[in-house]
Amino acid sequence: MTDTRGSQPQYEGYATGPLPGEREPAPGPSGPYHPPQAYQAPGGGTQGGQQRAGQGGGTLGGAQGVGGAQATRKPRTGARTTPRTRKARLRVAKADPWSVMKVSFLLSIALGICTVVAAAVLWMVMDAMGVFETVGGTISEATGSNESNGFDLQSFLSLPRVLVFTSVIAVIDVVLATALATLGAFIYNLSAGFVGGVELTLAEDE
């Protein structure tokens, strides 16, 4: 078939311009396409996004700061804090007889000296109160007769005799206490081998 219409004119406007119903592109450098928005964001979209990001970062930093402050928060001055007491359970498995003998010997000597001093002080107090004279006179009248004056309590309970008698008692007490303590240490070691010994709970106050 042969085209009888001849040459058709060229419409440059349709070739280079926008189609009917389309907007003409704005002059200027080309950039990324942004679809039209129904409502414009206040202060610009990019600036608003940056502000929101900054606010979000500030909120996150504030939350972290509050969390760190709570983690490192110290108790108030007026708050009462209960001190922790550490306790330890120990067991006396063995007692050294030699050390027990030395300690008991020194303690018994101190006890003997205290006994002698206490006896001397007591005798002087009773003599100053006139106890020996009164009691001695009564005993002399009760035991006396026409031929004898009876029992003399004051001469029998004189201070030197009382001190000698108390010293003998103190020496006996030193010997017995030392021997009994040493024997007790041996008996404790034997019993601790069967039952494990005495358990102690020690506490430390802060």
C-alpha positions in Angstrom: 0.0 0.0 0.0 1.1 3.6 -0.7 0.7 6.5 1.8 -1.2 9.2 -0.1 -1.3 11.7 2.7 2.2 12.9 2.0 4.6 14.2 4.5 3.2 15.0 7.9 4.4 18.1 9.9 6.6 17.5 13.0 5.2 18.9 16.4 8.2 19.8 18.4 6.2 20.8 21.4 4.8 17.3 21.9 8.2 15.8 21.4 10.1 17.9 23.9 7.3 19.2 26.2 5.1 17.5 28.7 2.1 15.5 27.7 -1.3 17.0 28.3 -2.3 16.7 32.0 1.4 16.7 33.2 3.3 19.4 35.1 6.2 21.1 33.4 9.4 20.2 35.3 11.0 23.1 37.3 14.2 24.4 36.0 17.3 23.7 38.0 19.6 20.8 38.9 17.9 17.5 39.0 17.6 15.8 42.4 15.8 12.8 44.0 12.1 12.6 43.4 9.9 13.6 46.4 6.2 12.7 46.1 3.8 15.4 46.9 2.5 15.6 50.5 -1.0 16.5 51.6 0.4 18.5 54.6 3.7 20.2 54.8 5.9 19.3 57.8 6.6 22.3 60.1 10.1 23.6 59.7 11.0 21.5 56.8 11.1 17.7 56.5 14.8 17.3 56.7 15.3 19.7 59.6 12.3 18.2 61.5 13.8 14.7 61.0 17.1 15.9 62.3 15.4 17.6 65.3 13.5 14.4 66.0 16.7 12.4 65.8 18.4 14.8 68.1 15.5 14.7 70.6 15.5 10.9 70.4 19.3 10.8 71.1 18.8 13.3 74.0 16.1 11.2 75.5 18.2 8.0 75.2 21.2 9.8 76.7 19.0 11.1 79.5 17.6 7.7 80.2 21.1 6.2 80.3 22.2 9.0 82.6 19.2 8.4 85.0 20.0 4.6 84.9 23.6 5.3 85.7 22.6 7.7 88.5 20.2 5.1 90.0 22.9 2.4 89.7 25.5 4.5 91.5 23.0 6.2 93.9 24.3 6.2 97.4 22.1 5.7 100.5 20.7 8.8 102.1 22.3 10.2 105.2 19.3 9.7 107.3 18.6 6.1 106.2 19.4 3.4 108.6 21.7 0.7 107.2 22.0 -2.6 109.0 25.7 -3.6 109.4 26.6 -7.0 108.0 28.1 -9.3 110.6 30.5 -12.0 109.3 30.4 -15.3 111.2 32.8 -18.2 111.1 32.4 -21.6 112.7 35.6 -23.1 114.1 36.3 -26.3 116.0 38.8 -26.8 118.7 40.3 -30.1 117.6 43.2 -30.3 120.0 44.5 -28.6 123.2 48.2 -28.6 123.8 48.8 -30.0 127.3 52.0 -28.0 127.8 50.4 -24.7 127.1 47.4 -25.6 129.2 49.8 -26.5 132.1 51.6 -23.1 131.9 48.5 -21.1 131.7 46.8 -22.9 134.6 50.0 -22.6 136.7 50.1 -18.8 136.3 46.4 -18.4 136.9 46.5 -20.6 140.0 49.5 -18.6 141.4 47.5 -15.4 140.8 44.5 -16.9 142.6 46.7 -18.0 145.5 48.1 -14.5 146.0 44.6 -13.0 145.8 43.5 -15.5 148.5 46.4 -14.6 150.9 45.7 -10.9 150.5 42.0 -11.3 150.9 42.5 -13.3 154.1 44.8 -10.6 155.6 42.4 -7.8 154.7 39.5 -9.7 156.2 41.4 -10.5 159.4 42.3 -6.8 159.9 38.7 -5.7 159.3 37.3 -8.2 161.8 40.0 -7.3 164.4 39.1 -3.6 164.0 35.5 -4.3 164.5 36.3 -6.2 167.7 34.9 -9.5 166.5 37.8 -11.7 167.9 37.7 -10.0 171.3 33.9 -10.5 171.7 33.8 -14.0 170.4 37.0 -14.9 172.3 35.6 -13.6 175.6 32.4 -15.6 175.1 34.4 -18.8 174.3 36.7 -18.2 177.3 33.7 -17.9 179.7 32.1 -21.0 178.2 35.2 -23.2 178.4 36.9 -21.7 181.5 36.9 -23.0 185.0 38.3 -22.0 188.4 41.7 -23.5 187.5 42.0 -22.3 183.8 40.8 -19.4 181.8 39.5 -21.4 178.9 40.3 -21.3 175.2 42.0 -18.1 174.0 40.7 -17.4 170.5 42.7 -14.3 169.9 46.0 -16.0 170.4 45.0 -19.0 168.2 43.7 -16.8 165.3 46.6 -14.4 165.3 47.6 -12.7 162.0 50.8 -14.6 161.4 49.2 -18.0 162.0 46.3 -17.0 159.7 48.7 -16.0 156.9 50.7 -19.2 157.2 47.6 -21.3 157.1 46.3 -19.3 154.0 49.7 -19.7 152.3 49.6 -23.4 152.7 46.1 -23.6 151.2 47.2 -21.4 148.3 50.2 -23.7 147.5 48.0 -26.8 147.6 45.6 -25.0 145.3 48.3 -24.1 142.8 49.5 -27.7 142.6 46.0 -29.2 142.3 44.8 -26.7 139.8 47.8 -27.2 137.5 47.6 -31.0 137.6 43.8 -31.0 137.0 44.1 -28.6 134.1 46.8 -30.7 132.4 44.9 -33.9 133.0 41.8 -32.2 131.5 43.7 -31.3 128.4 44.7 -35.0 127.8 41.1 -36.1 128.4 39.8 -33.5 126.0 42.2 -34.6 123.3 41.0 -38.2 123.6 37.4 -37.2 123.5 37.9 -34.8 120.6 39.4 -37.7 118.6 36.0 -39.5 118.8 33.4 -36.7 118.6 35.4 -34.0 116.8 35.9 -31.4 119.5 34.0 -28.3 120.6 32.6 -26.1 117.8 32.7 -22.3 118.2 30.9 -19.6 116.2 32.9 -16.4 116.0 31.2 -13.1 114.8 32.9 -10.0 113.6 31.3 -6.6 114.3 31.8 -3.9 111.7 
